[in-house]
Amino acid sequence: MSDTQSFWPVPHRDGEPAFWVCMSCLSEVFFRKVPMPDCPTCHGVSTYEAFTIEAIADWGTEELIAKANAAQQAANTEPAPASSAESAL
Protein backbone atom coordinates (compact mmCIF):
# COMPACT_ATOMS: atom_id res chain seq x y z
CA MET A 1 0.00 0.00 0.00
CA SER A 2 1.41 3.41 -0.93
CA ASP A 3 0.55 6.65 0.84
CA THR A 4 0.01 9.62 -1.44
CA GLN A 5 0.57 13.09 -0.02
CA SER A 6 -2.28 15.53 -0.61
CA PHE A 7 -1.79 19.28 -0.77
CA TRP A 8 -3.75 22.49 -0.37
CA PRO A 9 -2.85 24.92 -3.16
CA VAL A 10 -1.83 28.38 -1.97
CA PRO A 11 -2.88 31.24 -4.27
CA HIS A 12 0.09 33.33 -5.32
CA ARG A 13 0.28 36.97 -6.36
CA ASP A 14 3.26 38.73 -7.89
CA GLY A 15 5.58 40.07 -5.23
CA GLU A 16 4.45 37.61 -2.54
CA PRO A 17 6.69 34.78 -1.28
CA ALA A 18 6.01 31.46 -2.98
CA PHE A 19 7.72 29.06 -0.55
CA TRP A 20 5.94 27.71 2.54
CA VAL A 21 8.20 26.51 5.37
CA CYS A 22 7.05 24.48 8.39
CA MET A 23 7.93 26.66 11.36
CA SER A 24 7.68 23.76 13.81
CA CYS A 25 10.53 21.69 12.40
CA LEU A 26 12.13 24.08 9.86
CA SER A 27 12.91 21.08 7.66
CA GLU A 28 10.03 21.05 5.17
CA VAL A 29 9.38 23.55 2.39
CA PHE A 30 6.82 23.54 -0.40
CA PHE A 31 6.31 25.73 -3.46
CA ARG A 32 2.84 27.35 -3.62
CA LYS A 33 1.20 24.53 -1.66
CA VAL A 34 1.05 23.07 1.85
CA PRO A 35 0.52 19.43 2.77
CA MET A 36 -2.71 18.26 4.29
CA PRO A 37 -3.50 17.41 6.93
CA ASP A 38 -0.09 18.07 8.56
CA CYS A 39 3.66 18.36 8.12
CA PRO A 40 5.13 15.05 6.92
CA THR A 41 8.14 15.43 9.25
CA CYS A 42 6.83 16.78 12.56
CA HIS A 43 3.05 16.46 12.00
CA GLY A 44 2.53 20.12 12.89
CA VAL A 45 -0.80 21.56 11.79
CA SER A 46 -1.13 25.11 10.42
CA THR A 47 2.54 25.78 11.07
CA TYR A 48 3.55 27.16 7.66
CA GLU A 49 4.89 30.64 6.91
CA ALA A 50 5.70 32.14 3.51
CA PHE A 51 9.26 33.02 2.50
CA THR A 52 11.18 33.93 -0.64
CA ILE A 53 13.96 31.69 -1.90
CA GLU A 54 16.43 34.45 -0.96
CA ALA A 55 15.22 34.51 2.64
CA ILE A 56 15.47 30.73 2.89
CA ALA A 57 19.02 30.90 1.50
CA ASP A 58 19.91 33.46 4.21
CA TRP A 59 18.87 31.40 7.24
CA GLY A 60 18.00 27.89 6.08
CA THR A 61 20.05 24.76 6.46
CA GLU A 62 21.71 23.26 3.40
CA GLU A 63 19.01 20.57 3.41
CA LEU A 64 16.16 23.11 3.50
CA ILE A 65 17.75 25.20 0.72
CA ALA A 66 18.15 22.06 -1.42
CA LYS A 67 14.50 21.15 -0.80
CA ALA A 68 13.40 24.67 -1.79
CA ASN A 69 15.42 24.53 -5.00
CA ALA A 70 14.04 21.06 -5.82
CA ALA A 71 10.46 22.23 -5.12
CA GLN A 72 10.90 25.19 -7.45
CA GLN A 73 12.41 23.03 -10.20
CA ALA A 74 9.61 20.48 -9.88
CA ALA A 75 7.00 23.25 -10.12
CA ASN A 76 8.69 24.64 -13.23
CA THR A 77 8.53 21.26 -14.98
CA GLU A 78 4.91 20.42 -14.04
CA PRO A 79 2.24 21.45 -16.55
CA ALA A 80 0.12 24.37 -15.42
CA PRO A 81 -3.43 23.51 -14.36
CA ALA A 82 -6.18 24.37 -16.85
CA SER A 83 -7.77 26.81 -14.42
CA SER A 84 -5.95 28.40 -11.53
CA ALA A 85 -6.48 31.14 -9.00
CA GLU A 86 -3.78 33.16 -10.76
CA SER A 87 -5.62 33.17 -14.08
CA ALA A 88 -8.85 34.22 -12.37
CA LEU A 89 -7.30 37.50 -11.17
MDTraj code that builds the backbone (N, CA, C; nanometers):
import mdtraj as md
import numpy as np

residues = "MET SER ASP THR GLN SER PHE TRP PRO VAL PRO HIS ARG ASP GLY GLU PRO ALA PHE TRP VAL CYS MET SER CYS LEU SER GLU VAL PHE PHE ARG LYS VAL PRO MET PRO ASP CYS PRO THR CYS HIS GLY VAL SER THR TYR GLU ALA PHE THR ILE GLU ALA ILE ALA ASP TRP GLY THR GLU GLU LEU ILE ALA LYS ALA ASN ALA ALA GLN GLN ALA ALA ASN THR GLU PRO ALA PRO ALA SER SER ALA GLU SER ALA LEU".split()
xyz = np.array([
    [0.0833, -0.1163, 0.0000],
    [0.0000, 0.0000, 0.0000],
    [0.0888, 0.1240, 0.0000],
    [0.0596, 0.2207, -0.0877],
    [0.1408, 0.3414, -0.0926],
    [0.0582, 0.4613, -0.0469],
    [0.1199, 0.5436, 0.0370],
    [0.0546, 0.6653, 0.0838],
    [0.0867, 0.7776, -0.0134],
    [-0.0170, 0.8489, -0.0547],
    [0.0009, 0.9623, -0.1437],
    [-0.0234, 1.0897, -0.0655],
    [0.0694, 1.1815, -0.0731],
    [0.0569, 1.3088, -0.0018],
    [-0.0407, 1.3983, -0.0762],
    [-0.1345, 1.4574, -0.0034],
    [-0.2283, 1.5531, -0.0608],
    [-0.1877, 1.6930, -0.0188],
    [-0.2212, 1.7904, -0.1035],
    [-0.1794, 1.9276, -0.0773],
    [-0.2948, 2.0257, -0.0940],
    [-0.2889, 2.1339, -0.0159],
    [-0.3755, 2.2487, -0.0367],
    [-0.2981, 2.3456, -0.1250],
    [-0.3542, 2.3903, -0.2371],
    [-0.2854, 2.4924, -0.3164],
    [-0.2914, 2.6265, -0.2437],
    [-0.1869, 2.7055, -0.2582],
    [-0.1832, 2.8381, -0.1974],
    [-0.1819, 2.9395, -0.3112],
    [-0.2862, 3.0229, -0.3210],
    [-0.2879, 3.1244, -0.4267],
    [-0.1649, 3.2146, -0.4158],
    [-0.1132, 3.2526, -0.5298],
    [0.0093, 3.3332, -0.5322],
    [-0.0124, 3.4584, -0.6155],
    [0.0311, 3.5698, -0.5625],
    [0.0277, 3.6972, -0.6357],
    [0.1703, 3.7454, -0.6551],
    [0.1927, 3.8183, -0.7629],
    [0.3260, 3.8728, -0.7887],
    [0.3734, 3.9533, -0.6687],
    [0.4987, 3.9343, -0.6338],
    [0.5583, 4.0071, -0.5231],
    [0.5428, 3.9391, -0.3881],
    [0.4622, 3.8338, -0.3795],
    [0.4449, 3.7609, -0.2541],
    [0.5364, 3.6386, -0.2537],
    [0.5847, 3.5982, -0.1356],
    [0.6691, 3.4781, -0.1280],
    [0.5934, 3.3539, -0.1750],
    [0.6641, 3.2652, -0.2418],
    [0.6011, 3.1459, -0.2981],
    [0.6344, 3.0182, -0.2213],
    [0.7294, 3.0252, -0.1283],
    [0.7715, 2.9063, -0.0547],
    [0.7082, 2.9050, 0.0835],
    [0.6599, 2.7879, 0.1245],
    [0.5945, 2.7714, 0.2541],
    [0.6770, 2.6752, 0.3379],
    [0.7305, 2.7262, 0.4496],
    [0.8203, 2.6507, 0.5367],
    [0.7462, 2.6139, 0.6657],
    [0.7617, 2.4903, 0.7108],
    [0.7050, 2.4482, 0.8387],
    [0.7874, 2.5119, 0.9495],
    [0.7230, 2.5945, 1.0298],
    [0.7928, 2.6660, 1.1356],
    [0.8110, 2.5800, 1.2612],
    [0.7486, 2.4650, 1.2663],
    [0.7681, 2.3756, 1.3810],
    [0.9003, 2.3009, 1.3725],
    [0.9310, 2.2482, 1.2533],
    [1.0533, 2.1689, 1.2401],
    [1.1602, 2.2370, 1.1548],
    [1.1209, 2.3362, 1.0764],
    [1.2126, 2.4076, 0.9859],
    [1.2880, 2.3136, 0.8923],
    [1.2236, 2.2019, 0.8567],
    [1.2909, 2.1083, 0.7661],
    [1.2060, 2.0709, 0.6457],
    [1.0881, 2.1305, 0.6327],
    [1.0033, 2.1049, 0.5171],
    [0.9682, 2.2368, 0.4499],
    [0.9731, 2.2362, 0.3169],
    [0.9384, 2.3546, 0.2391],
    [0.8641, 2.3095, 0.1143],
    [0.7634, 2.3863, 0.0764],
    [0.6816, 2.3542, -0.0400],
    [0.6606, 2.4794, -0.1225],
    [0.6465, 2.4621, -0.2528],
    [0.6309, 2.5730, -0.3463],
    [0.4833, 2.5888, -0.3816],
    [0.4231, 2.6980, -0.3332],
    [0.2842, 2.7350, -0.3624],
    [0.1822, 2.6290, -0.3222],
    [0.2142, 2.5511, -0.2188],
    [0.1201, 2.4527, -0.1661],
    [0.1651, 2.4154, -0.0255],
    [0.0720, 2.3605, 0.0528],
    [0.1054, 2.3066, 0.1850],
    [0.0412, 2.1690, 0.1967],
    [0.1072, 2.0765, 0.2659],
    [0.0518, 1.9429, 0.2767],
    [-0.0683, 1.9380, 0.3697],
    [-0.1607, 1.8488, 0.3372],
    [-0.2709, 1.8257, 0.4287],
    [-0.2657, 1.6815, 0.4743],
    [-0.2996, 1.6513, 0.5905],
    [-0.3497, 1.7410, 0.6934],
    [-0.2399, 1.8045, 0.7780],
    [-0.1146, 1.7555, 0.7675],
    [-0.0094, 1.8072, 0.8555],
    [0.1275, 1.7930, 0.7908],
    [0.2275, 1.8437, 0.8601],
    [0.3658, 1.8362, 0.8123],
    [0.4110, 1.6907, 0.8103],
    [0.4696, 1.6448, 0.7000],
    [0.5129, 1.5053, 0.6920],
    [0.6278, 1.4703, 0.7864],
    [0.7015, 1.5693, 0.8355],
    [0.8139, 1.5429, 0.9248],
    [0.7743, 1.5483, 1.0717],
    [0.7127, 1.6597, 1.1135],
    [0.6830, 1.6780, 1.2564],
    [0.5342, 1.6674, 1.2888],
    [0.4508, 1.6570, 1.1858],
    [0.3052, 1.6461, 1.2000],
    [0.2419, 1.7714, 1.2583],
    [0.3109, 1.8854, 1.2462],
    [0.2531, 2.0124, 1.2890],
    [0.1373, 2.0505, 1.1973],
    [0.0374, 2.1142, 1.2542],
    [-0.0803, 2.1562, 1.1788],
    [-0.0836, 2.3086, 1.1758],
    [-0.1059, 2.3656, 1.0586],
    [-0.1129, 2.5113, 1.0419],
    [0.0135, 2.5800, 1.0913],
    [0.1272, 2.5234, 1.0581],
    [0.2541, 2.5778, 1.1070],
    [0.3381, 2.6403, 0.9963],
    [0.2782, 2.6685, 0.8808],
    [0.3553, 2.7158, 0.7659],
    [0.3563, 2.8677, 0.7558],
    [0.4715, 2.9217, 0.7169],
    [0.4886, 3.0637, 0.6912],
    [0.5527, 3.0792, 0.5534],
    [0.5203, 3.1888, 0.4857],
    [0.5704, 3.2137, 0.3508],
    [0.7055, 3.2845, 0.3538],
    [0.7936, 3.2427, 0.2637],
    [0.9264, 3.3022, 0.2501],
    [0.9659, 3.3038, 0.1030],
    [1.0577, 3.3931, 0.0690],
    [1.1180, 3.3932, -0.0639],
    [1.2357, 3.2956, -0.0631],
    [1.2807, 3.2574, -0.1806],
    [1.3961, 3.1688, -0.1903],
    [1.5206, 3.2379, -0.1332],
    [1.5285, 3.3700, -0.1490],
    [1.6430, 3.4453, -0.0962],
    [1.6451, 3.4414, 0.0563],
    [1.5289, 3.4559, 0.1179],
    [1.5220, 3.4510, 0.2644],
    [1.5608, 3.3131, 0.3149],
    [1.5129, 3.2095, 0.2482],
    [1.5474, 3.0727, 0.2888],
    [1.6979, 3.0509, 0.2756],
    [1.7576, 3.1043, 0.1703],
    [1.9019, 3.0904, 0.1504],
    [1.9804, 3.1627, 0.2595],
    [1.9239, 3.2709, 0.3149],
    [1.9911, 3.3463, 0.4211],
    [1.9979, 3.2695, 0.5528],
    [1.8905, 3.2009, 0.5913],
    [1.8868, 3.1404, 0.7239],
    [1.8656, 2.9895, 0.7251],
    [1.8304, 2.9323, 0.6105],
    [1.7995, 2.7885, 0.6075],
    [1.9223, 2.7003, 0.6112],
    [1.8982, 2.5764, 0.6496],
    [2.0053, 2.4764, 0.6457],
    [2.0310, 2.4381, 0.5000],
    [2.1421, 2.3714, 0.4756],
    [2.1712, 2.3259, 0.3400],
    [2.0602, 2.2346, 0.2889],
    [2.0080, 2.1499, 0.3776],
    [1.9012, 2.0568, 0.3406],
    [1.7733, 2.1323, 0.3019],
    [1.7363, 2.2336, 0.3794],
    [1.6162, 2.3112, 0.3499],
    [1.6319, 2.3887, 0.2190],
    [1.7481, 2.4464, 0.1965],
    [1.7748, 2.5201, 0.0722],
    [1.7667, 2.4252, -0.0472],
    [1.8217, 2.3052, -0.0335],
    [1.8154, 2.2061, -0.1416],
    [1.6705, 2.1656, -0.1689],
    [1.5906, 2.1481, -0.0621],
    [1.4496, 2.1145, -0.0804],
    [1.3747, 2.2276, -0.1501],
    [1.4060, 2.3519, -0.1151],
    [1.3404, 2.4671, -0.1786],
    [1.3750, 2.4721, -0.3269],
    [1.5010, 2.4529, -0.3596],
    [1.5417, 2.4531, -0.5004],
    [1.4758, 2.3390, -0.5771],
    [1.4681, 2.2206, -0.5161],
    [1.4040, 2.1064, -0.5816],
    [1.2543, 2.1317, -0.6005],
    [1.1895, 2.1931, -0.5011],
    [1.0462, 2.2233, -0.5125],
    [1.0203, 2.3212, -0.6253],
    [1.1068, 2.4208, -0.6386],
    [1.0904, 2.5194, -0.7452],
    [1.1138, 2.4555, -0.8815],
    [1.2144, 2.3706, -0.8934],
    [1.2413, 2.3028, -1.0198],
    [1.1267, 2.2103, -1.0578],
    [1.0725, 2.1386, -0.9608],
    [0.9606, 2.0484, -0.9883],
    [0.8388, 2.1280, -1.0347],
    [0.8140, 2.2422, -0.9734],
    [0.7002, 2.3253, -1.0123],
    [0.7189, 2.3805, -1.1531],
    [0.8421, 2.4101, -1.1893],
    [0.8692, 2.4639, -1.3229],
    [0.8537, 2.3588, -1.4318],
    [0.8646, 2.2312, -1.3971],
    [0.8527, 2.1256, -1.4976],
    [0.7127, 2.0664, -1.5055],
    [0.6284, 2.0923, -1.4019],
    [0.4911, 2.0422, -1.4040],
    [0.4069, 2.1264, -1.4975],
    [0.3136, 2.0648, -1.5704],
    [0.2245, 2.1448, -1.6550],
    [0.1323, 2.2290, -1.5689],
    [0.1014, 2.3483, -1.6149],
    [0.0118, 2.4375, -1.5422],
    [-0.1289, 2.3835, -1.5455],
    [-0.2030, 2.3965, -1.4364],
    [-0.3426, 2.3514, -1.4362],
    [-0.4263, 2.4326, -1.5345],
    [-0.5323, 2.3713, -1.5859],
    [-0.6180, 2.4373, -1.6847],
    [-0.6807, 2.5633, -1.6290],
    [-0.7237, 2.5599, -1.5038],
    [-0.7766, 2.6811, -1.4421],
    [-0.7089, 2.6955, -1.3076],
    [-0.6623, 2.8162, -1.2789],
    [-0.5950, 2.8402, -1.1529],
    [-0.6403, 2.9710, -1.0937],
    [-0.6115, 2.9890, -0.9679],
    [-0.6477, 3.1136, -0.9003],
    [-0.5758, 3.2319, -0.9636],
    [-0.4542, 3.2077, -1.0138],
    [-0.3783, 3.3155, -1.0756],
    [-0.4477, 3.3657, -1.2028],
    [-0.5018, 3.2751, -1.2835],
    [-0.5618, 3.3166, -1.4079],
    [-0.6971, 3.3839, -1.3852],
    [-0.7546, 3.3622, -1.2671],
    [-0.8845, 3.4221, -1.2368],
    [-0.8714, 3.5677, -1.1956],
    [-0.7491, 3.6121, -1.1614],
    [-0.7300, 3.7505, -1.1169],
    [-0.7096, 3.8446, -1.2308],
])
top = md.Topology()
chain = top.add_chain()
for i, resn in enumerate(residues, 1):
    res = top.add_residue(resn, chain, resSeq=i)
    for name in ("N", "CA", "C"):
        top.add_atom(name, md.element.get_by_symbol(name[0]), res)
traj = md.Trajectory(xyz[None], top)
